[in-house]
Amino acid sequence: MRTYRGSCHCGAVRFEADTVLDRATDCDCSLCRRRAALHHRVAPEHFRLVAGAEDLTLYRFGTGTAKHWFCRHCGIHPFTNPRAAPHLWAINLRCLDGADEEVAAVEIRRFHGRDWDAAVAGHVF
């Protein structure tokens, strides 16, 4: 396990996550496909918001279960509390600092979020 650091574009929101970058999810729901995030789940005890709590804005849609966090200054989406596991953090691997090689080697699993209920039933998380 390694500590990764990440941020939004302007640097107001910064986070750390202790994890093994082994896989990520590429979701095609109406929001995820537009923002092109690669989600990697992290347990709450391995996630730390280092700076910028006051700079975050929350967006919810559909069932309202998922929490999509964005920087209110630059609009970047660094992490989510996902609908399928709202107690976890899903960090956006594209927001990690200095981890391009590790991210390029991650197994990417496609998630058909456009048909969320059927996708969850058949997806291994």
Backbone as JSON Lines, residues from 0, in Angstrom:
{"i":0,"aa":"M","n":[0.86,-1.17,0.0],"ca":[0.0,0.0,0.0],"c":[0.9,1.23,0.0]}
{"i":1,"aa":"R","n":[0.47,2.22,-0.76],"ca":[1.23,3.46,-0.9],"c":[0.29,4.65,-0.65]}
{"i":2,"aa":"T","n":[0.84,5.75,-0.2],"ca":[0.06,6.97,-0.05],"c":[0.15,7.77,-1.34]}
{"i":3,"aa":"Y","n":[-1.01,8.07,-1.91],"ca":[-1.1,8.9,-3.12],"c":[-1.69,10.23,-2.71]}
{"i":4,"aa":"R","n":[-1.22,11.27,-3.37],"ca":[-1.74,12.61,-3.14],"c":[-2.42,13.1,-4.41]}
{"i":5,"aa":"G","n":[-3.5,13.84,-4.23],"ca":[-4.22,14.36,-5.38],"c":[-4.82,15.71,-5.08]}
{"i":6,"aa":"S","n":[-5.3,16.33,-6.13],"ca":[-5.89,17.66,-5.97],"c":[-6.8,17.98,-7.15]}
{"i":7,"aa":"C","n":[-7.53,19.06,-6.96],"ca":[-8.29,19.62,-8.07],"c":[-7.31,20.41,-8.95]}
{"i":8,"aa":"H","n":[-7.79,21.05,-9.98],"ca":[-6.91,21.79,-10.9],"c":[-6.24,23.0,-10.25]}
{"i":9,"aa":"C","n":[-7.0,23.76,-9.47],"ca":[-6.44,24.98,-8.87],"c":[-5.68,24.71,-7.58]}
{"i":10,"aa":"G","n":[-5.79,23.5,-7.03],"ca":[-5.06,23.14,-5.81],"c":[-5.76,23.48,-4.52]}
{"i":11,"aa":"A","n":[-6.94,24.06,-4.58],"ca":[-7.66,24.41,-3.36],"c":[-8.08,23.15,-2.59]}
{"i":12,"aa":"V","n":[-8.49,22.11,-3.31],"ca":[-8.9,20.84,-2.7],"c":[-7.75,19.85,-2.86]}
{"i":13,"aa":"R","n":[-7.27,19.33,-1.73],"ca":[-6.18,18.35,-1.76],"c":[-6.56,17.16,-0.87]}
{"i":14,"aa":"F","n":[-6.18,15.98,-1.33],"ca":[-6.51,14.77,-0.58],"c":[-5.35,13.78,-0.63]}
{"i":15,"aa":"E","n":[-5.4,12.8,0.27],"ca":[-4.46,11.69,0.28],"c":[-5.26,10.4,0.39]}
{"i":16,"aa":"A","n":[-4.72,9.35,-0.2],"ca":[-5.35,8.03,-0.12],"c":[-4.27,6.97,-0.01]}
{"i":17,"aa":"D","n":[-4.42,6.09,0.96],"ca":[-3.52,4.94,1.12],"c":[-4.19,3.77,0.41]}
{"i":18,"aa":"T","n":[-3.56,3.29,-0.66],"ca":[-4.21,2.25,-1.46],"c":[-3.2,1.53,-2.34]}
{"i":19,"aa":"V","n":[-3.66,0.49,-2.96],"ca":[-2.94,-0.21,-4.02],"c":[-3.7,0.09,-5.3]}
{"i":20,"aa":"L","n":[-3.05,0.7,-6.25],"ca":[-3.73,1.03,-7.51],"c":[-3.73,-0.19,-8.41]}
{"i":21,"aa":"D","n":[-4.76,-1.01,-8.24],"ca":[-4.85,-2.24,-9.02],"c":[-5.96,-2.19,-10.06]}
{"i":22,"aa":"R","n":[-7.02,-1.42,-9.79],"ca":[-8.12,-1.35,-10.75],"c":[-8.89,-0.06,-10.57]}
{"i":23,"aa":"A","n":[-9.63,0.27,-11.6],"ca":[-10.48,1.46,-11.59],"c":[-11.74,1.15,-12.37]}
{"i":24,"aa":"T","n":[-12.74,1.97,-12.15],"ca":[-14.0,1.82,-12.86],"c":[-14.2,3.0,-13.79]}
{"i":25,"aa":"D","n":[-14.57,2.69,-15.02],"ca":[-14.93,3.69,-16.02],"c":[-16.42,3.54,-16.25]}
{"i":26,"aa":"C","n":[-17.2,4.47,-15.71],"ca":[-18.66,4.41,-15.77],"c":[-19.19,5.24,-16.93]}
{"i":27,"aa":"D","n":[-20.25,4.75,-17.56],"ca":[-20.83,5.5,-18.69],"c":[-22.19,6.13,-18.34]}
{"i":28,"aa":"C","n":[-22.43,6.38,-17.05],"ca":[-23.67,7.07,-16.7],"c":[-23.62,8.5,-17.26]}
{"i":29,"aa":"S","n":[-24.72,9.19,-17.2],"ca":[-24.82,10.52,-17.81],"c":[-23.82,11.51,-17.24]}
{"i":30,"aa":"L","n":[-23.43,11.38,-15.99],"ca":[-22.47,12.29,-15.38],"c":[-21.03,11.83,-15.6]}
{"i":31,"aa":"C","n":[-20.75,10.58,-15.31],"ca":[-19.37,10.08,-15.4],"c":[-18.79,10.15,-16.81]}
{"i":32,"aa":"R","n":[-19.59,9.82,-17.8],"ca":[-19.03,9.86,-19.16],"c":[-18.71,11.28,-19.59]}
{"i":33,"aa":"R","n":[-19.42,12.25,-19.06],"ca":[-19.14,13.65,-19.4],"c":[-17.89,14.17,-18.7]}
{"i":34,"aa":"R","n":[-17.59,13.66,-17.52],"ca":[-16.41,14.16,-16.8],"c":[-15.2,13.24,-16.95]}
{"i":35,"aa":"A","n":[-15.38,12.07,-17.54],"ca":[-14.28,11.13,-17.85],"c":[-13.44,10.75,-16.64]}
{"i":36,"aa":"A","n":[-14.07,10.58,-15.51],"ca":[-13.35,10.18,-14.3],"c":[-13.05,8.69,-14.32]}
{"i":37,"aa":"L","n":[-11.93,8.31,-13.73],"ca":[-11.6,6.92,-13.46],"c":[-11.7,6.74,-11.96]}
{"i":38,"aa":"H","n":[-12.69,5.98,-11.5],"ca":[-12.97,5.83,-10.08],"c":[-12.18,4.67,-9.47]}
{"i":39,"aa":"H","n":[-11.57,4.93,-8.33],"ca":[-10.86,3.88,-7.57],"c":[-11.35,3.99,-6.13]}
{"i":40,"aa":"R","n":[-11.93,2.91,-5.63],"ca":[-12.52,2.93,-4.29],"c":[-11.48,2.81,-3.18]}
{"i":41,"aa":"V","n":[-11.73,3.59,-2.13],"ca":[-10.85,3.65,-0.97],"c":[-11.72,3.63,0.29]}
{"i":42,"aa":"A","n":[-11.34,2.83,1.26],"ca":[-12.07,2.79,2.53],"c":[-11.89,4.11,3.27]}
{"i":43,"aa":"P","n":[-12.87,4.52,4.06],"ca":[-12.79,5.82,4.75],"c":[-11.54,6.0,5.6]}
{"i":44,"aa":"E","n":[-11.08,4.93,6.2],"ca":[-9.88,5.04,7.06],"c":[-8.6,5.23,6.25]}
{"i":45,"aa":"H","n":[-8.69,5.08,4.93],"ca":[-7.52,5.26,4.05],"c":[-7.64,6.52,3.18]}
{"i":46,"aa":"F","n":[-8.62,7.37,3.49],"ca":[-8.83,8.6,2.73],"c":[-8.73,9.79,3.68]}
{"i":47,"aa":"R","n":[-8.02,10.82,3.25],"ca":[-7.91,12.04,4.06],"c":[-8.09,13.27,3.17]}
{"i":48,"aa":"L","n":[-9.01,14.13,3.55],"ca":[-9.13,15.42,2.9],"c":[-8.13,16.33,3.61]}
{"i":49,"aa":"V","n":[-7.09,16.73,2.9],"ca":[-5.98,17.48,3.49],"c":[-6.29,18.97,3.52]}
{"i":50,"aa":"A","n":[-6.94,19.48,2.48],"ca":[-7.27,20.91,2.42],"c":[-8.47,21.11,1.51]}
{"i":51,"aa":"G","n":[-9.22,22.15,1.79],"ca":[-10.26,22.58,0.88],"c":[-11.67,22.13,1.19]}
{"i":52,"aa":"A","n":[-11.96,21.68,2.39],"ca":[-13.34,21.27,2.7],"c":[-14.32,22.4,2.39]}
{"i":53,"aa":"E","n":[-13.93,23.63,2.68],"ca":[-14.79,24.78,2.44],"c":[-14.87,25.14,0.95]}
{"i":54,"aa":"D","n":[-14.0,24.56,0.13],"ca":[-13.98,24.84,-1.3],"c":[-14.75,23.79,-2.12]}
{"i":55,"aa":"L","n":[-15.29,22.79,-1.45],"ca":[-16.04,21.74,-2.13],"c":[-17.51,22.11,-2.27]}
{"i":56,"aa":"T","n":[-18.08,21.67,-3.35],"ca":[-19.53,21.78,-3.54],"c":[-20.04,20.39,-3.89]}
{"i":57,"aa":"L","n":[-21.24,20.09,-3.47],"ca":[-21.82,18.76,-3.61],"c":[-22.9,18.77,-4.69]}
{"i":58,"aa":"Y","n":[-22.87,17.73,-5.53],"ca":[-23.91,17.55,-6.53],"c":[-24.49,16.15,-6.37]}
{"i":59,"aa":"R","n":[-25.81,16.08,-6.34],"ca":[-26.53,14.8,-6.28],"c":[-27.58,14.79,-7.36]}
{"i":60,"aa":"F","n":[-27.86,13.62,-7.9],"ca":[-28.94,13.49,-8.88],"c":[-29.54,12.11,-8.76]}
{"i":61,"aa":"G","n":[-30.58,11.84,-9.51],"ca":[-31.23,10.52,-9.48],"c":[-31.74,10.2,-8.08]}
{"i":62,"aa":"T","n":[-31.22,9.13,-7.5],"ca":[-31.67,8.72,-6.17],"c":[-31.13,9.62,-5.07]}
{"i":63,"aa":"G","n":[-30.1,10.41,-5.38],"ca":[-29.49,11.29,-4.38],"c":[-28.55,10.56,-3.43]}
{"i":64,"aa":"T","n":[-28.3,9.29,-3.66],"ca":[-27.44,8.51,-2.78],"c":[-25.97,8.87,-2.95]}
{"i":65,"aa":"A","n":[-25.53,8.92,-4.18],"ca":[-24.12,9.25,-4.45],"c":[-23.87,10.72,-4.15]}
{"i":66,"aa":"K","n":[-22.68,10.99,-3.64],"ca":[-22.25,12.36,-3.4],"c":[-21.1,12.65,-4.35]}
{"i":67,"aa":"H","n":[-21.33,13.56,-5.28],"ca":[-20.32,13.95,-6.26],"c":[-19.73,15.28,-5.82]}
{"i":68,"aa":"W","n":[-18.45,15.26,-5.43],"ca":[-17.78,16.44,-4.89],"c":[-16.99,17.15,-5.98]}
{"i":69,"aa":"F","n":[-17.14,18.47,-6.05],"ca":[-16.45,19.3,-7.03],"c":[-15.81,20.49,-6.33]}
{"i":70,"aa":"C","n":[-14.69,20.96,-6.86],"ca":[-14.11,22.21,-6.39],"c":[-14.96,23.36,-6.91]}
{"i":71,"aa":"R","n":[-15.38,24.25,-6.04],"ca":[-16.26,25.35,-6.44],"c":[-15.52,26.41,-7.23]}
{"i":72,"aa":"H","n":[-14.19,26.35,-7.26],"ca":[-13.4,27.34,-7.99],"c":[-13.1,26.88,-9.42]}
{"i":73,"aa":"C","n":[-12.54,25.67,-9.56],"ca":[-12.1,25.21,-10.88],"c":[-13.04,24.17,-11.5]}
{"i":74,"aa":"G","n":[-13.98,23.63,-10.71],"ca":[-14.96,22.7,-11.24],"c":[-14.51,21.25,-11.36]}
{"i":75,"aa":"I","n":[-13.29,20.96,-10.94],"ca":[-12.78,19.59,-11.06],"c":[-13.4,18.69,-10.0]}
{"i":76,"aa":"H","n":[-13.6,17.45,-10.39],"ca":[-14.24,16.42,-9.55],"c":[-13.17,15.46,-9.02]}
{"i":77,"aa":"P","n":[-12.67,15.68,-7.8],"ca":[-11.6,14.82,-7.29],"c":[-12.06,13.49,-6.67]}
{"i":78,"aa":"F","n":[-13.29,13.43,-6.18],"ca":[-13.76,12.2,-5.53],"c":[-15.27,12.2,-5.38]}
{"i":79,"aa":"T","n":[-15.78,11.0,-5.07],"ca":[-17.21,10.73,-4.94],"c":[-17.43,9.77,-3.78]}
{"i":80,"aa":"N","n":[-18.61,9.81,-3.2],"ca":[-19.09,8.7,-2.38],"c":[-20.08,7.99,-3.28]}
{"i":81,"aa":"P","n":[-19.71,6.82,-3.83],"ca":[-20.52,6.2,-4.9],"c":[-21.85,5.62,-4.42]}
{"i":82,"aa":"R","n":[-22.8,5.59,-5.32],"ca":[-24.13,5.07,-5.02],"c":[-24.1,3.61,-4.56]}
{"i":83,"aa":"A","n":[-23.28,2.8,-5.19],"ca":[-23.23,1.37,-4.85],"c":[-22.56,1.11,-3.51]}
{"i":84,"aa":"A","n":[-21.77,2.07,-3.02],"ca":[-21.07,1.92,-1.75],"c":[-20.84,3.3,-1.14]}
{"i":85,"aa":"P","n":[-21.9,3.97,-0.68],"ca":[-21.78,5.36,-0.24],"c":[-20.9,5.58,0.99]}
{"i":86,"aa":"H","n":[-20.54,4.51,1.68],"ca":[-19.65,4.63,2.83],"c":[-18.18,4.71,2.41]}
{"i":87,"aa":"L","n":[-17.9,4.45,1.13],"ca":[-16.53,4.49,0.62],"c":[-16.27,5.79,-0.12]}
{"i":88,"aa":"W","n":[-15.02,6.03,-0.42],"ca":[-14.61,7.14,-1.27],"c":[-14.15,6.54,-2.59]}
{"i":89,"aa":"A","n":[-14.53,7.15,-3.68],"ca":[-14.03,6.77,-5.0],"c":[-13.23,7.96,-5.49]}
{"i":90,"aa":"I","n":[-11.91,7.81,-5.45],"ca":[-11.05,8.91,-5.89],"c":[-10.94,8.89,-7.41]}
{"i":91,"aa":"N","n":[-10.82,10.05,-8.0],"ca":[-10.65,10.17,-9.43],"c":[-9.15,10.03,-9.72]}
{"i":92,"aa":"L","n":[-8.76,8.92,-10.32],"ca":[-7.34,8.68,-10.57],"c":[-6.71,9.75,-11.45]}
{"i":93,"aa":"R","n":[-7.5,10.43,-12.22],"ca":[-6.98,11.49,-13.08],"c":[-6.63,12.75,-12.28]}
{"i":94,"aa":"C","n":[-6.92,12.76,-10.98],"ca":[-6.56,13.88,-10.11],"c":[-5.33,13.59,-9.26]}
{"i":95,"aa":"L","n":[-4.74,12.41,-9.42],"ca":[-3.55,12.08,-8.62],"c":[-2.32,12.81,-9.15]}
{"i":96,"aa":"D","n":[-1.48,13.22,-8.23],"ca":[-0.24,13.92,-8.57],"c":[0.89,12.91,-8.75]}
{"i":97,"aa":"G","n":[1.6,12.98,-9.87],"ca":[2.79,12.18,-10.08],"c":[2.57,10.68,-10.13]}
{"i":98,"aa":"A","n":[1.41,10.23,-10.55],"ca":[1.13,8.79,-10.58],"c":[0.71,8.33,-11.97]}
{"i":99,"aa":"D","n":[1.12,9.04,-12.99],"ca":[0.69,8.73,-14.36],"c":[1.03,7.31,-14.79]}
{"i":100,"aa":"E","n":[2.23,6.84,-14.47],"ca":[2.63,5.48,-14.87],"c":[1.79,4.44,-14.15]}
{"i":101,"aa":"E","n":[1.56,4.62,-12.86],"ca":[0.74,3.68,-12.11],"c":[-0.7,3.66,-12.63]}
{"i":102,"aa":"V","n":[-1.24,4.83,-12.91],"ca":[-2.61,4.92,-13.42],"c":[-2.72,4.25,-14.79]}
{"i":103,"aa":"A","n":[-1.71,4.42,-15.63],"ca":[-1.72,3.81,-16.96],"c":[-1.72,2.29,-16.89]}
{"i":104,"aa":"A","n":[-1.2,1.73,-15.8],"ca":[-1.11,0.27,-15.66],"c":[-2.32,-0.34,-14.95]}
{"i":105,"aa":"V","n":[-3.24,0.46,-14.48],"ca":[-4.4,-0.01,-13.73],"c":[-5.36,-0.79,-14.64]}
{"i":106,"aa":"E","n":[-5.92,-1.88,-14.11],"ca":[-6.97,-2.61,-14.83],"c":[-8.24,-1.75,-14.79]}
{"i":107,"aa":"I","n":[-8.77,-1.43,-15.93],"ca":[-9.97,-0.6,-16.0],"c":[-11.17,-1.49,-16.29]}
{"i":108,"aa":"R","n":[-12.12,-1.44,-15.4],"ca":[-13.36,-2.19,-15.56],"c":[-14.46,-1.24,-16.02]}
{"i":109,"aa":"R","n":[-15.15,-1.62,-17.05],"ca":[-16.25,-0.81,-17.56],"c":[-17.5,-1.08,-16.72]}
{"i":110,"aa":"F","n":[-18.22,-0.02,-16.45],"ca":[-19.46,-0.14,-15.69],"c":[-20.56,0.56,-16.47]}
{"i":111,"aa":"H","n":[-21.59,-0.18,-16.82],"ca":[-22.67,0.34,-17.65],"c":[-23.68,1.09,-16.78]}
{"i":112,"aa":"G","n":[-23.25,2.26,-16.3],"ca":[-24.07,3.06,-15.41],"c":[-25.33,3.62,-16.02]}
{"i":113,"aa":"R","n":[-25.42,3.62,-17.35],"ca":[-26.66,4.08,-18.0],"c":[-27.82,3.18,-17.63]}
{"i":114,"aa":"D","n":[-27.53,1.93,-17.32],"ca":[-28.54,0.97,-16.87],"c":[-28.07,0.47,-15.5]}
{"i":115,"aa":"W","n":[-28.08,1.39,-14.51],"ca":[-27.43,1.18,-13.23],"c":[-27.87,-0.09,-12.51]}
{"i":116,"aa":"D","n":[-29.16,-0.33,-12.38],"ca":[-29.65,-1.48,-11.61],"c":[-29.16,-2.81,-12.2]}
{"i":117,"aa":"A","n":[-29.24,-2.96,-13.51],"ca":[-28.76,-4.19,-14.15],"c":[-27.24,-4.29,-14.04]}
{"i":118,"aa":"A","n":[-26.56,-3.17,-14.15],"ca":[-25.1,-3.18,-14.08],"c":[-24.61,-3.59,-12.69]}
{"i":119,"aa":"V","n":[-25.25,-3.08,-11.66],"ca":[-24.86,-3.44,-10.28],"c":[-25.08,-4.92,-10.04]}
{"i":120,"aa":"A","n":[-26.18,-5.46,-10.54],"ca":[-26.48,-6.88,-10.35],"c":[-25.41,-7.78,-10.95]}
{"i":121,"aa":"G","n":[-24.78,-7.34,-12.04],"ca":[-23.81,-8.19,-12.71],"c":[-22.36,-7.76,-12.57]}
{"i":122,"aa":"H","n":[-22.08,-6.76,-11.72],"ca":[-20.73,-6.2,-11.61],"c":[-20.05,-6.69,-10.34]}
{"i":123,"aa":"V","n":[-18.79,-7.02,-10.45],"ca":[-17.97,-7.39,-9.3],"c":[-17.19,-6.16,-8.88]}
{"i":124,"aa":"F","n":[-17.39,-5.71,-7.65],"ca":[-16.7,-4.52,-7.16],"c":[-15.47,-4.89,-6.39]}
